[in-house]
Amino acid sequence: MRKFVNLIFLLALTQSVIAQQANVKKLLYGVAYYDEYMPYERLDKDIQMMKDAGINVVRIAESTWSTVEPQDGVFDFTHIDRVLNAMHKAGIKVILGTPTYAVPTWLVRKCPDVLAITPHGQNQYGPRQNMDISNRNFRFHAERVIRKIMEHVKDHPAIIGYQLDNETKAYNTAGPEVQKLFVEYMKAKFGSLDSINKAFGLDYWSNRINSWEDFPSMTGSINASQITEFAKFQRKLVTDYLTWQAAIVNEYKHPEQFLTQNFDFEWKGWSYGIQPDVDHFAVAKALTIAGVDIYHPSQDALTGTEISFGGDVTRSMKEGKNYLVLETEAQGFPEWVPYPGQLRLQAFSHLASGANMVEYWHWHSIHNSIETYWKGLLSHDFEPNPTYNEAKSIGKDFQKLSPSLLNLKKTNNVAILFSNEALSAFNWFKRGSSYNDILRQMYDALYRMNVGVDFVDPTSTNIEKYKLLVVPALYAAPDSLLERLNRFVKNGGRIVYTFKSGFSDQNVKVRSCRQPGIISEACGINYSQFTEPKNVSLKGNPFQVENENNKVNTWMELITPTTAKVLAYYDHPVWGKYAAITQNNYGKGTATYIGCMTSNQVMEKILADEVKKTGLWGEAQKLYFPIITKEGINEQSKIVHYFFNYSAKPSTFNYTFGNGRELLLDKVINKNSVVDLEPWGVKIIEEQ
């Protein structure tokens, strides 16, 4: 009974969070600040330098468990108090983080089982995020430290919001206790072992489970259905954990204070694609405002794509609501130290996607340990440097332009449908390209063409509002979703699918029919064979690209059209009779199916044609990378246009939008004016 009451209480608190609105009244420009890391006393000096740079918010405390609770049950809030009081006196707001992502040494000594057991064995102490977030001992001590901090700081006037944990994941926890939780999850979801055996095809290799007591650990499974279900369960652990933390913090926080989390993405040396280990859309329901960490290549490799991608995903988590950039690079890795002008370009690029805050990780460079060479806004000498000096100009512009740039609302007619389940399933069988490689190829093409994009997932209720859906590798999906997508096309929408879409059901069991299964109806095709291309091109170079970009790589499906028109055949002595890319009219709409991994150039040509046929090719598409443009409606109901030059060369373009004012220079810009963009430059024009 007590568990039931607690569940009702948790749900009520979660709903109260959903009903609240994030209280962000001006553009926030900030840094993460760690007083406990400082080699000598300099808080007053740091605050003065922050004020000189226009910093109006800092994030603190998310790394401080061993400082706040140096011994079991002994609490010391010295660092938190002095920073809160000093920032409040200086007029700088604070986001306070719960410190649960890095456990103290005494906790590991007292409760060794808090360290996660992974398929590679039990984690060792040292790194952060090495714990089992479902462990009862960890949860007890995490709740205690959160409550002690909240009891202490809850009425402090400097705090505008709270961050839950830090880049939270399940960290591949898979020990015996987690396996028991998984069995309970499977009982609740499937009810009987017969249902599981049938859904997962467990008669194969005698994997059939005939008793709940015999349920095996998933760490040795060779069954994709089991593996991807366990990955889904691990994502649920994250959702449950952060929802649990949200309920605790909500007991103390004031209604005007926000609740956020700094989501991150799949990492490829920088923020790259959909995070495989977190269901961002599910977790975001427990938050007042979504937050994000975005890191990206810089210098000559700076394109803005990762900034745009991360922003579009995060904005979509709350169906278009503005978001917070809780971490992004100032200097970062040595290869990321920005060229002059790039820090400004990056900062305004975040705002153009709908961010209400840009916050650097971090204020000062650390003098020891693993992140010594991940540099902050200040270098190790704490003195002004070119990056800091550029930040000063950004802070002034944020303050001046806040009324025009805050709460930018964006409306897009194109959405990318992604799926965590499809990601896990596709990558289990991947041959060459990963799920995110395919998704990013499609997203990047749209970005270069200045086509605005939202993201939706299978739980989204707003899919039907879009005119064009882009669907990468929807490998695992229930019948209901595929039938919904068929209806979307039949009712007048356009869809672009890639290979391996519709292939298996939600349990990653391959459909026993001609592929691509249910969506064959809308796509007007079928196939039963596929292979890996060896020196295969598209016959006749139908998209008119360079010969090397006309090649097919990684995967090819041998497609036979039924009602579809063939856009491209394979150029091969054996496979040449099969279609590679098709397009089919179905009802009032159209479904395009790409049955192979094309080059970036071919993908861009396909998507450009789709945007044009959808009637979405407009003024923005007259510009092309490295000139990137984004727009939205501000709180004064005026259209704001951002123009970015992601290039070391100066550029010129014709401004074909409505008469306006260039905000940074406070200069009138008339329609059809010629606008100059300096290298790594930015212009912001508000229509009048």
C-alpha positions in Angstrom: 0.0 0.0 0.0 2.8 2.4 0.9 4.4 1.8 -2.6 1.1 2.7 -4.2 0.7 5.9 -2.2 4.3 6.9 -3.0 3.6 6.3 -6.7 0.5 8.5 -6.6 2.5 11.2 -4.9 5.2 10.9 -7.4 2.8 11.2 -10.3 1.1 14.2 -8.8 4.4 16.0 -8.3 5.4 15.2 -11.9 2.1 16.6 -13.2 2.7 19.8 -11.2 6.0 20.2 -12.9 4.4 19.8 -16.3 1.9 22.5 -15.5 4.5 25.0 -14.5 6.3 27.4 -16.9 10.0 28.1 -16.8 10.4 31.6 -15.4 13.2 33.0 -17.7 12.7 36.7 -18.0 15.9 37.7 -19.9 18.6 36.0 -21.9 20.9 34.2 -19.6 24.7 34.2 -20.2 26.6 32.0 -17.9 29.4 29.7 -16.8 29.8 26.7 -14.5 31.7 27.7 -11.5 33.6 25.5 -9.0 34.7 27.4 -5.9 35.9 24.1 -4.4 38.4 23.6 -7.2 40.2 26.9 -6.8 43.9 26.9 -6.0 43.6 30.1 -4.0 41.0 32.6 -2.8 39.6 34.6 -5.7 35.8 34.6 -5.5 35.5 38.4 -5.5 37.9 38.7 -8.4 36.0 36.1 -10.4 32.7 37.8 -9.8 34.1 41.1 -11.0 35.5 39.5 -14.2 32.1 37.8 -14.7 30.3 41.1 -14.4 32.7 42.7 -16.8 31.8 39.9 -19.3 28.0 40.3 -18.8 27.8 36.9 -17.0 24.4 36.9 -15.3 24.1 33.3 -14.2 26.3 30.5 -12.9 25.8 26.8 -12.4 27.2 25.3 -9.2 27.3 22.2 -6.9 26.6 19.4 -9.4 30.1 17.9 -8.7 30.3 18.5 -4.9 29.0 15.5 -3.0 32.3 14.7 -1.3 32.7 18.4 -0.4 29.1 18.8 0.8 29.1 15.5 2.7 32.8 14.8 3.6 31.8 11.9 5.9 28.7 9.8 6.2 26.0 12.1 7.6 28.3 15.1 8.1 27.4 18.1 6.0 29.3 21.2 5.1 27.7 23.9 2.9 30.6 26.3 3.1 31.3 26.5 -0.6 27.6 26.6 -1.6 26.8 29.3 0.9 29.7 31.6 0.0 29.0 31.3 -3.7 25.3 31.8 -3.3 25.8 34.8 -1.1 28.5 36.4 -3.2 26.5 35.9 -6.4 23.4 37.3 -4.9 25.2 40.4 -3.7 26.6 40.8 -7.3 23.2 40.4 -8.9 24.2 37.1 -10.6 21.7 34.3 -10.6 22.4 30.7 -9.7 21.4 27.3 -11.0 22.1 24.7 -8.4 22.8 21.1 -9.3 22.1 18.0 -7.3 25.5 16.4 -6.7 24.7 12.8 -7.3 26.6 11.9 -10.5 30.0 11.4 -8.6 29.9 9.4 -5.4 32.3 10.1 -2.4 34.9 7.6 -1.3 33.2 7.0 2.1 30.1 5.8 0.4 32.0 3.2 -1.7 33.8 2.0 1.4 30.5 1.8 3.3 28.4 0.3 0.5 30.6 -1.3 -2.2 27.5 -2.4 -4.1 26.8 1.2 -5.2 29.4 0.7 -7.9 27.7 -0.7 -11.0 28.3 -4.2 -12.2 28.6 -4.1 -16.0 29.2 -6.9 -18.5 32.9 -6.2 -18.0 32.7 -6.6 -14.2 32.2 -4.2 -11.3 33.3 -0.6 -11.8 36.2 0.7 -9.7 36.2 4.0 -7.8 37.7 7.0 -9.5 35.7 8.0 -12.6 32.4 9.8 -12.2 29.1 8.1 -13.2 30.4 4.7 -12.0 27.4 3.8 -9.8 24.2 1.8 -10.2 21.4 4.4 -10.2 18.9 1.8 -9.2 20.8 0.5 -6.2 19.0 0.9 -2.9 22.0 2.1 -0.9 22.9 4.7 -3.6 19.3 5.9 -3.7 19.1 6.2 0.2 22.3 8.3 0.4 21.5 10.3 -2.8 18.1 11.2 -1.4 19.6 12.3 1.9 22.2 14.6 0.4 19.6 16.1 -2.0 17.2 16.8 0.9 19.9 18.2 3.1 21.0 20.6 0.3 17.4 21.6 -0.5 16.5 22.2 3.1 19.5 24.4 3.4 19.2 26.5 0.2 15.5 26.4 -0.7 14.8 30.0 0.3 17.9 31.6 -1.1 17.0 34.4 -3.4 19.9 33.9 -5.8 18.6 30.5 -7.1 16.5 30.6 -10.2 16.4 26.9 -10.9 17.8 23.4 -10.2 19.6 20.9 -12.4 19.0 17.2 -11.7 22.2 15.2 -11.6 24.5 15.5 -14.7 24.3 13.9 -18.2 22.6 11.0 -16.5 22.5 7.5 -18.0 22.3 4.0 -16.7 26.1 3.5 -17.2 25.5 0.0 -18.5 24.6 -1.3 -15.1 23.7 -5.0 -15.5 24.5 -6.8 -12.2 22.4 -9.4 -10.5 20.1 -7.0 -8.8 19.5 -5.1 -12.0 18.7 -8.4 -13.7 16.1 -9.1 -11.1 14.5 -5.7 -11.7 14.5 -6.6 -15.4 12.6 -9.8 -14.7 10.0 -7.9 -12.8 9.8 -5.4 -15.7 9.2 -8.3 -18.2 6.6 -9.9 -16.0 4.7 -6.6 -15.9 5.0 -6.0 -19.6 4.4 -9.4 -21.1 2.6 -11.3 -18.3 3.7 -14.8 -19.2 6.8 -16.6 -20.4 4.9 -18.0 -23.3 4.3 -14.5 -24.5 8.0 -13.6 -24.2 9.2 -16.9 -25.9 6.9 -16.2 -28.8 7.5 -12.5 -29.2 11.3 -13.0 -29.0 11.6 -16.3 -30.9 13.5 -17.9 -28.0 13.2 -21.5 -29.3 16.3 -20.6 -31.3 19.4 -22.3 -29.8 17.4 -23.6 -26.8 17.0 -20.0 -25.5 13.4 -20.7 -24.5 12.7 -19.8 -20.9 10.3 -22.2 -19.1 10.5 -20.9 -15.6 10.8 -17.4 -14.2 13.5 -18.7 -11.8 15.5 -19.7 -14.9 15.4 -16.2 -16.5 19.0 -15.7 -17.6 21.2 -12.6 -17.4 21.0 -10.4 -20.5 24.8 -9.9 -20.5 25.4 -13.0 -22.5 22.3 -12.9 -24.7 22.6 -13.4 -28.5 19.0 -12.5 -29.1 18.5 -9.0 -30.5 14.9 -8.9 -29.0 16.3 -9.5 -25.5 19.2 -7.1 -26.0 17.2 -4.2 -27.3 14.4 -4.8 -24.6 17.1 -4.6 -22.0 18.4 -1.4 -23.5 14.9 0.0 -23.3 14.7 -1.1 -19.7 18.0 0.6 -18.9 16.6 3.8 -20.5 13.6 3.4 -18.3 15.9 3.3 -15.3 17.2 6.7 -16.3 13.6 8.1 -16.7 12.5 6.7 -13.3 15.7 7.9 -11.6 15.4 11.5 -12.8 11.6 11.6 -12.3 12.4 10.4 -8.7 14.9 13.2 -8.2 12.4 15.7 -9.7 9.8 14.7 -7.1 12.2 15.3 -4.3 13.4 18.7 -5.5 9.8 19.7 -6.2 9.0 19.3 -2.5 11.3 22.3 -1.8 11.6 24.5 -4.8 9.5 27.6 -5.3 6.9 27.8 -8.2 8.9 30.4 -10.0 12.1 28.3 -10.0 12.7 25.9 -12.9 13.8 22.3 -13.0 16.1 21.1 -15.8 18.6 18.4 -16.8 21.6 18.7 -19.0 21.0 16.1 -21.6 23.8 15.1 -23.9 24.1 13.2 -27.1 26.0 10.2 -28.6 29.6 11.2 -28.5 32.0 11.0 -31.4 34.7 13.3 -30.0 31.8 15.9 -29.9 28.0 15.9 -29.7 27.0 13.7 -32.6 23.6 12.0 -32.7 20.6 10.8 -30.7 21.6 9.5 -27.3 21.2 5.7 -27.3 21.1 5.5 -23.5 18.4 8.0 -22.6 14.8 8.5 -23.7 15.0 12.3 -23.7 11.4 12.9 -24.6 10.2 10.7 -21.7 12.5 12.3 -19.1 11.6 15.8 -20.3 8.0 15.3 -19.0 9.4 15.6 -15.5 11.2 18.9 -16.2 10.0 22.5 -16.3 12.4 23.3 -19.1 14.7 21.1 -21.2 18.5 21.6 -20.9 21.3 20.4 -23.1 25.1 20.1 -23.4 26.4 20.8 -26.9 30.0 20.4 -27.9 31.3 20.6 -31.5 34.4 20.9 -33.6 35.9 24.4 -34.0 38.4 26.4 -35.9 38.4 25.3 -39.6 36.0 22.5 -38.8 33.3 24.7 -37.3 30.0 24.3 -39.3 27.3 25.0 -36.7 25.7 21.7 -37.5 26.0 20.2 -34.0 24.7 23.5 -32.5 21.7 23.4 -34.7 21.1 19.6 -34.3 21.4 19.7 -30.5 19.1 22.7 -30.3 16.4 21.3 -32.6 16.3 18.0 -30.6 16.1 19.8 -27.3 13.5 22.3 -28.4 11.4 19.4 -29.6 11.6 17.6 -26.3 9.0 20.1 -25.0 7.1 20.5 -28.3 8.7 23.8 -29.3 9.4 25.4 -25.9 12.6 27.3 -25.5 15.5 25.6 -23.7 18.8 26.1 -21.9 22.3 25.4 -23.1 23.8 24.3 -19.8 27.2 23.4 -21.2 29.0 24.4 -24.3 32.7 25.0 -25.0 34.5 28.2 -24.5 38.1 27.1 -25.3 37.6 23.3 -24.6 40.1 20.9 -26.1 43.3 22.5 -27.5 42.0 21.9 -31.0 38.8 23.8 -30.1 40.2 27.1 -29.1 38.0 29.4 -31.2 39.3 31.7 -33.9 38.4 35.4 -33.4 34.6 35.8 -34.0 33.7 32.2 -33.6 32.6 32.5 -29.9 30.1 35.2 -31.0 29.0 33.1 -33.9 28.4 30.1 -31.7 26.6 32.0 -29.0 24.0 33.6 -31.4 23.7 30.2 -33.2 22.3 28.7 -30.0 19.8 31.6 -29.7 18.7 31.1 -33.3 17.6 27.6 -32.5 15.5 28.7 -29.6 17.9 28.8 -26.6 17.2 31.2 -23.8 20.6 30.6 -22.2 24.2 30.0 -23.3 26.4 28.7 -20.5 30.1 27.7 -20.8 31.7 24.7 -19.3 33.4 26.2 -17.5 34.6 29.5 -16.0 38.2 28.5 -15.2 40.5 25.8 -16.4 41.2 23.0 -13.9 44.8 22.5 -12.7 44.8 18.7 -12.2 43.0 15.5 -12.9 41.4 14.1 -16.1 40.0 17.4 -17.5 43.1 19.5 -17.0 43.3 20.2 -20.8 39.6 20.9 -21.2 39.9 24.6 -20.8 37.3 27.1 -19.6 36.6 30.6 -20.5 39.7 31.6 -18.5 43.0 29.7 -18.9 45.0 28.3 -16.1 46.4 31.7 -15.3 43.0 33.2 -14.6 43.9 36.3 -16.7 41.9 37.9 -19.5 42.5 36.2 -22.9 41.1 36.7 -26.4 38.3 34.2 -25.8 37.3 36.0 -22.6 37.5 39.4 -24.2 35.2 38.2 -27.0 32.8 36.9 -24.3 32.6 40.4 -22.9 31.2 41.7 -26.2 28.6 38.8 -26.3 27.5 39.5 -22.8 26.8 43.2 -23.7 24.9 42.2 -26.8 22.8 39.6 -24.9 21.9 42.3 -22.4 21.0 44.9 -25.0 19.1 42.6 -27.3 17.3 40.4 -24.8 13.9 42.0 -25.4 14.1 41.1 -29.1 15.8 37.7 -28.9 14.3 36.1 -25.8 11.7 33.3 -26.2 12.1 33.0 -29.9 9.2 30.8 -31.2 9.9 28.6 -34.2 7.4 26.9 -36.6 8.7 24.1 -38.9 6.9 22.0 -41.4 9.6 19.3 -41.6 10.3 16.8 -38.9 12.7 13.9 -38.5 11.1 10.9 -36.9 13.7 9.1 -34.7 13.3 6.1 -32.5 15.5 4.9 -29.6 14.2 1.4 -30.1 15.1 1.5 -33.8 18.5 2.9 -32.9 19.3 0.0 -30.5 18.0 -2.6 -32.9 19.6 -1.3 -36.0 23.0 -0.9 -34.3 22.9 -4.4 -32.9 23.0 -5.7 -36.5 24.8 -2.7 -38.1 27.0 -3.3 -41.1 29.1 -0.2 -41.7 26.9 2.8 -41.1 25.3 3.4 -37.7 21.8 4.6 -37.1 23.1 8.1 -36.2 25.2 8.1 -39.3 22.1 7.8 -41.4 20.1 10.3 -39.3 22.9 12.8 -39.4 23.3 12.5 -43.2 19.7 13.5 -43.6 19.7 16.2 -41.0 23.0 17.7 -42.2 21.6 17.9 -45.8 18.6 19.8 -44.6 20.8 22.1 -42.5 23.0 23.0 -45.4 19.9 24.0 -47.4 18.5 26.1 -44.5 15.4 23.9 -44.0 14.1 24.2 -40.4 13.6 20.9 -38.7 11.8 19.6 -35.6 12.2 16.1 -34.1 9.4 13.7 -33.2 9.5 10.2 -31.8 6.9 7.3 -31.8 5.2 8.8 -28.7 4.7 12.2 -30.2 1.1 13.3 -30.6 1.9 16.1 -33.1 3.3 14.0 -36.0 0.4 14.8 -38.3 0.9 18.5 -38.2 4.0 18.3 -40.4 4.0 18.3 -44.2 7.2 16.3 -44.6 8.5 13.5 -42.5 12.1 12.2 -42.8 12.4 8.7 -41.4 15.9 7.2 -41.0 16.3 3.4 -40.6 13.0 2.8 -38.7 14.2 -0.8 -38.2 12.0 -1.7 -35.2 8.4 -0.4 -35.0 5.0 -1.7 -34.0 2.3 -2.2 -36.6 0.4 0.8 -35.2 3.2 3.2 -35.9 3.7 2.0 -39.5 -0.1 2.1 -40.1 -0.1 5.6 -38.7 2.6 6.6 -41.2 0.7 5.1 -44.0 -2.3 7.2 -43.0 -0.1 10.2 -42.9 0.8 9.7 -46.5 -2.7 8.8 -47.6 -4.0 12.0 -46.0 -1.6 14.2 -48.0 1.8 14.1 -46.2 5.2 13.3 -47.7 7.6 10.8 -46.2 11.2 9.9 -47.1 12.2 6.5 -45.7 15.7 5.0 -45.8 16.6 1.3 -46.1 15.8 -1.1 -43.2 12.6 0.8 -42.3 9.6 -1.3 -41.3 11.8 -4.5 -41.2 11.0 -5.8 -37.8 8.3 -5.4 -35.2 8.6 -3.6 -31.8 10.2 -6.8 -30.4 12.9 -6.8 -33.1 11.4 -9.9 -34.7 11.6 -9.7 -38.5 8.2 -9.5 -40.2 7.5 -12.7 -42.1 6.3 -11.0 -45.3 7.8 -9.2 -48.2 9.7 -6.2 -47.0 9.4 -3.4 -46.2 6.3 -4.9 -44.6 3.4 -2.7 -43.7 4.8 0.4 -45.4 5.0 -1.4 -48.7 1.4 -0.3 -49.1 2.4 3.4 -49.1 5.8 2.9 -50.8 4.6 0.7 -53.6 7.6 -1.6 -53.5 8.8 -4.9 -52.2 12.0 -6.8 -51.8 13.2 -10.1 -50.2 17.0 -9.8 -50.8 19.7 -7.3 -49.9 23.5 -7.3 -50.1 26.6 -5.1 -49.5 27.6 -3.2 -52.6 30.9 -3.9 -54.3 31.7 -1.2 -56.9 28.0 -0.3 -57.4 26.8 3.1 -58.7 23.4 4.6 -59.6 22.6 3.9 -63.3 22.9 7.0 -65.5 23.9 9.2 -62.6 20.3 10.4 -62.1 21.1 13.1 -59.6 23.9 14.6 -61.6 26.7 14.4 -59.0 30.4 13.8 -59.4 31.2 10.2 -60.3 32.7 9.4 -56.9 29.5 10.7 -55.2 27.3 8.5 -57.4 28.5 5.3 -55.7 26.4 3.2 -53.3 28.0 2.0 -50.1 27.4 0.0 -47.0 24.0 -1.5 -47.9 21.7 -2.1 -50.8 18.2 -3.6 -51.0 17.1 -5.3 -54.3 13.8 -3.5 -54.8 11.0 -4.4 -57.1 8.4 -1.6 -57.7 4.8 -2.5 -57.7 3.2 0.9 -58.1 6.2 3.1 -57.4 8.1 5.1 -59.9 11.8 4.3 -60.0 14.1 7.3 -59.3 17.3 5.3 -59.6 18.4 1.8 -60.6 21.6 0.2 -59.6 24.4 0.2 -62.2 25.7 -3.4 -62.0 25.7 -6.4 -64.4 23.6 -8.5 -62.0 21.8 -6.1 -59.8 21.0 -3.6 -62.5 17.4 -4.7 -62.9 16.6 -3.7 -59.3 15.5 -0.3 -58.1 17.6 1.6 -55.6 15.4 4.7 -54.9 11.7 4.9 -55.6 8.8 7.3 -55.2 5.1 6.4 -54.9 1.9 8.3 -54.9 -0.4 7.0 -52.2 -3.8 8.6 -51.5 -3.1 12.3 -51.4 0.5 12.0 -50.5 3.9 10.6 -51.6 6.3 8.1 -50.1 10.0 8.1 -51.2 12.1 5.0 -50.3 15.9 5.1 -50.4 17.0 1.4 -50.5 20.8 2.0 -50.1 23.4 4.2 -48.4 24.0 7.0 -50.8 26.6 9.8 -50.8 25.8 13.0 -48.9 25.4 14.7 -52.3 22.7 12.3 -53.5 20.9 12.5 -50.2 20.8 16.3 -50.5 19.4 16.1 -54.0 16.7 13.8 -52.9 15.7 15.9 -50.0 15.9 19.2 -51.9 13.4 17.7 -54.4 11.1 16.6 -51.6 11.2 20.1 -50.0 10.3 21.7 -53.3 7.5 19.3 -54.0 6.1 19.9 -50.6 5.9 23.6 -51.4 8.5 24.6 -48.7 11.2 25.9 -50.9 11.3 29.6 -50.0 13.5 32.6 -49.6 15.8 30.9 -47.0 16.7 28.2 -49.6 18.2 30.9 -51.8 21.0 30.8 -49.3 23.3 27.7 -48.8 26.0 26.7 -46.5 28.3 28.3 -45.3 25.7 31.0 -45.1 23.1 29.6 -42.6 19.9 31.4 -41.8 17.3 30.7 -39.1 14.2 32.6 -38.1 11.5 32.8 -35.4 8.9 35.1 -33.9 9.9 37.1 -30.8 7.7 38.3 -27.9 6.8 41.5 -29.8 5.4 39.2 -32.6 8.1 40.3 -35.0 10.0 38.0 -37.3 13.7 37.8 -36.4 16.2 36.5 -39.0 19.7 35.3 -38.1 22.4 35.1 -40.8 25.7 33.3 -40.0 28.8 32.9 -42.1 30.4 29.6 -41.2 33.5 30.4 -43.2 36.9 32.1 -43.0 36.0 34.0 -46.1 33.8 37.1 -46.3 30.5 36.6 -47.9 27.7 38.7 -49.5 24.0 37.9 -50.0 20.8 39.6 -51.1 18.4 40.2 -48.2 15.0 39.2 -49.7 12.9 39.3 -46.5 10.8 42.2 -45.1 12.2 45.6 -44.3 13.9 45.6 -40.9 16.6 46.7 -38.5 20.0 44.9 -38.1 20.1 44.7 -34.3 23.8 44.3 -33.6 24.6 47.6 -35.5 21.2 49.2 -35.0 21.0 49.8 -38.7 18.0 49.9 -41.1 18.0 47.1 -43.7 15.5 47.2 -46.6 14.3 44.3 -48.6 16.6 43.4 -51.5 19.6 45.1 -49.8 23.0 43.6 -50.2 24.3 42.4 -46.9 28.0 41.7 -46.1 29.0 39.0 -43.7 32.5 39.1 -42.4 34.4 35.8 -41.8 32.7 33.9 -39.0 30.2 36.8 -38.9 26.6 37.1 -37.8 23.8 39.5 -38.6 20.4 39.6 -36.8 17.6 41.4 -38.6 14.2 42.1 -36.9 11.5 42.8 -39.4 9.6 46.1 -38.7 
